[in-house]
């Protein structure tokens, strides 16, 4: 959890699950968490699954004795659960340490696949592999692409999102394709605005191009970190070759997985690590059974309860927006509303307009609200406005005041009322101080 404001020391020693997280007032601190896009607490069932695995499945999954066999069975069941959550087969799921590793693995694979196919081709290939991504991606895609470009290993096109819709437009992606394009990587939903990208339409258009041309097949990847657990995600329907899964965004532990459509057969996958052969040699290393157990249980909960989760978050977010509008009237600007674009059901990016109401300043003076001004991975970037919002056409002075409020599965209307009152009091205080 991002924390710039000294809350960690006050919260030490408390077990975080959502049942007590909202009600820390009973423990001398009345804080309300609205930063679920940054990370989520573990569901009680997930904690139980992890604890049972720690106790009963401590053996090496490659061993034949009881504790090892139990570990292997848990891993197999978790793989089935994760596959079901994203509409795939168990053999298409590769467990990783998290989303960053999964994203790195995809970009590494695309470049390696291009290189190997070019060296094997009779006429060879000219030029570097070309990657297309957007200008609003998570750093675990953006910085990898920039590093490949800097090292002379790939050319990269960062397609700008529309300043009207905040989406990557399909035609702009298609227009960026070159003969050497080997990968298109576009996030499924943005972590700051909540805008959902047209992944299915992009995949459809690129697959048509792949059929028309004799060049190397363009691989298709989406980072679904922010979408899972909030909206329906079906990798087969989307048409992607790769889909990144990040546990801590849907009440699972900090572990991840990568969906690959037929790894090593239908779709290439080149390992970055070499070792004992686990995960079919695609990602070796003795499996982290307890965390995989937690991921599998969280995926099962999403599959079973997604409709309820989505509808609760959507109604809570709408109530939050209504209350903010009611209190601040024409001084409120919603940075997550763009014409023609769908948005995640839990994400409200908002600015309260005023010369002293920069997002970081508001949050540092709030007594109850725990939220962020943008992506947690950018928390070290000082008080500069979010480049994501600026890229989406949000004016500089509005972006500077942005607050990213993201609600969770059990955020209540009472929580919303207290947060809005906290913001009202904080704004009043800051304006009196000026």
N, C-alpha and C positions, 0 to 999 in steps of 0.2 A: 504494500500500500504506500502510495506517495505520501510523505509527511514532511512538510517544511516547518511546521508550526509548533513543534514541541509536544505533540500528543503521545508519541511513542512512550516516553518516560512515564506518563500518567496511566497508560494502558498496559504496561508490562505486568506479566503474571496472570493475565486473564485469558481464558480459552475463547477463541473467536468462533462462534457459530452465529448464524443469523438470528437465533432465538434470543440471545442476550446482547447482540451487537447494538441493536436499536435502543436498548434500555439500560445504558451505562450510567444513567442518573442514579440508579440504586447502588452504584459502586462509586459514588462521589463525582462522577463526570457524566454530564448529560450531552452526549454527542450523537449526532445522526449521520450515518454514512450514506453518501450519495456519490460514490465513485466506483460503481460496479463495472465500468468499462476498463478500469485500471486493474482490478482484481476482485475476486469474490471469496467469501468465507467457504469453508467446507460444509456440505450438508451433513447432518448427523449420520445418515446411512453410509456416506462416504468415509467418514471417520471410523465407523464400525468396520467397514470392509478393510480399511488399511490396518486397523488394530488386529483384526483376525489374521490377516496375512502375516503381520509381524510375528504373531504368536505361533501360528500353526504351519506357515508355509515359508519357514526360514531357510529351507534347503536350496541348493543350487538346482535350478529348473532342468539342467542337463543331466542330473543324476537320477538313478532309478529307485532309490530308497524313498520311504513314505513322504518325508518333508519335501523332497525334490519333486516327486510326482504331484504332490498337492500344489506346489508352486507352478508347475507346468500347466496343470488343469485350470488354475486361476487365470494365468496369462491367456490361455486359449479362450476361456469364457469372456474375458475382458476384450479380446480381439473381436469376438463375435458381437459384443455389445456396441463397441465403437463403430464397427462396420454397419450395424443396423441403424445407428444414429445418422449416418451419412448416406444411407441407401446403397451400400456396396457389399462385397463379399469379404469374408475374414482374411483371405489371402492377399487382399489389396491393402491391408493396414500394416504399416511399419512403425513400431514404437520408437520415439526419440526423446531426448531430454526436454524438449519444449519446442515452441514455434520458431525460435531463432535458428535452431539446428535444422529443422524441417525446411525452412525457407532457403538456408544456405545449401542444403543438399540438392534442392531443385535447381538452383542457378548453377551450381557446380556440375550437375549432371548435364544440363543443356549445353554448356561450353565443351565438356568432355565428349559428349555425343557428336557434336559438330566436328570437333577435331578428329575423332576416330573415323567418322564417315568420310571426311574430306581426304584423309590419308589413304583410305581404302578405295576411293573412287578413281577410275581410270583417267579421267581428265582433271582430277584434283579439284580444289576449290580456291578461289581467289578472295582475299579479304578476310576480315575477322568475323566470328559469329556475332550476330546482331540480336540484342534483347530489347523488347518493348515493355515498358511498365508505365505507371502514372507518376505524376508529381505530388501525389498525396499518400504514398505508400508508407507503411511502417518501416522504421530504420533497418529492420532485419532483412528487408528487400532492397531498400534505397541504398544503404551503405555498401552492401555486397555488390550491387550493380556499379556503383561509383568506383569501388576498389578494382573490379575487373577492368573497367575503362581506364583507370589510372595506370594499371599495370600493363596495359596494352594487350589484354587478353580478350577483350570484347568491345564492340561498339554498343552504345545504349541510347535509346530514344525515350525520354521522359515525356509522355503525352500529357499536356495540361488538361485539367478538368475544365468543364464549361463554367464560366463565371455566372451563368444564369441558373443552371441545374445542379452544379457542384458534382456532376457525374462525369466519368470518362465516357465520351460519346463514341458509339460504335464506329461511325464513319471515320473519326479521327484515328482510331486504332488501325483500321484497315488501310487508311492512307499512309500509315507509317511503315507498313510491311515492305521489306526489301527481299531480293533473292537470297540473301544470307541470314534472314531472320530465323532464329532457332527456338525462341521462347517468347511467349507473351504472359506476363505475370501482373494480374490486376486484383487488388483486394476485393473481397465480397461486399464488405461494408466498412465505411470509414469510422475510425475510432473516436474522432472528435465531432464530426457533424452528424454521424449516424446514417449518412446517405448510402443507399444500397446501389451497387454498381450493376450494369446490365451484362452480367457474366454469361448467361445463357445465349443471349443474342450475339455477343462477341464470339463465343465458341462456334455457334452455327455458321457465322460468316467465314471464320478462319478455316473451318473444316471444308467448306465449299472451295476455298482457295487451295487447300491442300490437295483436293481431288483434281483441280484444274491444272496444277503445275507439277513439273517433274522434280522440282527442287526438294531439298531435305524437308521432311515434315516439320511444321511449326508446332511445338509443344505448348500446352495450355495449362496454366497454373492459377489458382486463386488461394489467397490467404483468408481462410474463413474464421479467423480468431474471434472477431466481434459478432459474427452472425450466429454461431452455434449456441443453442440454448435460448435464443431469442426469436429466431424465425426458422422456418423449415429449410433444411439444407439437404439436397439430394445430389450427390456427385454425378450420378449417371444422367439425371435429367439436365443438369447444368452442362454436361458434355466436356468436363475438364479431364486432363490427364493426371493432374496432381491437385490435392487439396490439403491445406495445412490445418491441423487440429491443435488447439491450445487449451489444456485442461483448466488452468486457473481462471479462465474467463467463464466457465460454466459450473462452478462450485466443485471442481475437482482439484487435486493437488498440482503442483508445478511440474508437470510432465506433459509431453505432447505426442503426436503421432502424425504420420504423413499417409494420406490416401494416394495410392498409385494404381492406375488402371492397368492391372497385369504387370507387376514389377518384373523387369528383366525379360519380358516376353513381348506383350503388346506395347509396353511403354518402357523406355530405357531408365535405368537407375544405377548410377555409379557411386560406390561408397566413398566417403571421405576418410573413414577409419578402417583399420585392418586389425583383425584379432582372432577371437575364438569361434567365429562363424555364427553367432547368434543373429536372430532376425534374418535368416537365410543369407548371411554374409553382407547384407545391405547396410546393417548398422550393428556391428559386433560390439560385445561388452556384456558381461553377465547382467541379466535383466533385473530391473528394480521392481521386484514383485509387488511389494506393498503399494507403491505409487501407481503401478499398472492396475492393481486391484481397485484403487480409488478412482482412477480414470474410467474403468469399465463400469463401476457402479454409477458414477455421475452420468455416463452416457445412457445407461439404462433408464435413469430417472428422466432425462431429456426425452427419450423416445416415448415414455409412458405419459409424461405430463406437459409436453410442449405447449399444447393448446391452452391449458390453464395458465402456464407461466406467461405466455405471450399476451393473453387477454388481460391478466392482472397488471402487467407492466405497462401496457398501452393505456389502460384506464387511469392508472396512477400518474403516468406522465401527462396525460391530458388534463387531469385535475391540477397538477403542478403548474402547467402552462396557464390554465385559467386563473389560478390564484395569483401568479406573478403579474399577469395582465391586469387583474383587478386592483392590485396594490400599486403598481408602478405606471399603469396607463400608457401614455405615449412615450414614456422614458425607457420602455423595454424594447429590445430588438432580439428576435429569435434567429440565431445563426444556424439553426438546423431545419429551417423551412425554405425550400427551394421549389419553384414551380415545376411540376412534372416529375419530381423525384420522390420515391418512397424512402422512408427513414425507419431505422430500428425502433421497436416499440418502447424502448427504455431511455432513449437519449434525448436530452434537452440541452442544447448549447445556447446560452443566452447572455446578452450584455445589458447591464443597467447603465444608461447613458448619463454621463456627467464627468467633468474634468478631473475629479478626485477619486473616481470609482473604478480604477484599474482592477482587473480580476485578482491579481496577487494581493492587492491592498485590502480588498473586500474580504477575501478568505482569511487573511491573517488577523482580521478584527472580528470575525464571526465567533460567537461563543459556542454554537452547537454544530454548525454545518461542517462536515468533512467532505471536501470535494477537491477538484483540481481545475486548473485553467486550460488543460490540454492533456496530451499524452504523457503518462508517467515517465516514459523513457526520455522525454525532453525536459524533465524537471531541473536539469542543470543548465538550462539555456538562459538563465536569468529572467528578467521581466519583459523580454521582447514579446510582441504579439505573435501568435501562432502563424507559422508560414502556411499551414493547412488552410486556415480561415482566409488569409490574404489570397491564396491561390484560388479560393472559391468565390472571390469577388467581394468579400466583406471589407468595408473601408477600414483603414488603419486605426482610426480613433475608436471605432466600434470593436474591432478585434482585440484592442488593448484591454478592453473591459470584460472580455469573455470569461464566462464560468461554464465548465462542462459538468452538468448535473446528470447523473445516470442512476436510475432507480433499480431496485432488485426485486426478487421474487416475493419478498414479504414487506417491502416498504409500504407503509400505511398512509391513509389520508391524514391521520393525526401527525405522522412524521412530516408530511408535506406542510401542514399548517404551521408547525413549529419552525421549520426551515424558512418558510416565507416570512414569518414574524422576525426571525433572526436576521434575515437579510434587510428587512425594513428598518430594524433598529440600527443595524450596522451602517446602512446608507445615511440614516439621519445623523449618526455619530460622526461619520467622516465629513459630512457636509458642514456640520457645526464646527469641526476642528479647522476647517479651511479658512 
